[in-house]
């Protein structure tokens, strides 16, 4: 039996506590908390999608570029043009999509524009390598070139033979 704890102030449906974001709270004089305008996750998401104005989103992006990186709209567009609308790392064509500004977190120097996937990858590598002078990146390359499992399992190095990938994988390689 499901116990409903809250009622959405927008759709008026009884819902479990897990179906709400942390509620907006307003502190009273005596220290108690009062829940104000409690909307369920579904109603908040629907409202956010319906109120998404492309011009407002573009304006927010331009503001964020200026505030975070000191880039004007013209600077950003110049970088996009210089990279021919492609990711600076993988070379994927990102025409019609916004590219992420890749920068050195220590110095703030902008390195280029990346697709979302490459930006996340670089961020994770950079986080692991921090304080390691990119030794982690070198170890990552070495790992791909000479995987430990190949030595232990006496398998061939991937790309130079069949390796231990199973019959379905071997068939796909042929």
PyMOL commands that set and color helices and strands:
alter all, ss='L'
color gray80, all
select helices_A, chain A and resi 17-19+41-50+54-69+73-82+116-129+135-145+148-152+166-173
alter helices_A, ss='H'
color red, helices_A
select strands_A, chain A and resi 6-7+14-15+25-27+33-35+100-103+110-114
alter strands_A, ss='S'
color yellow, strands_A
deselect
rebuild
show_as cartoon
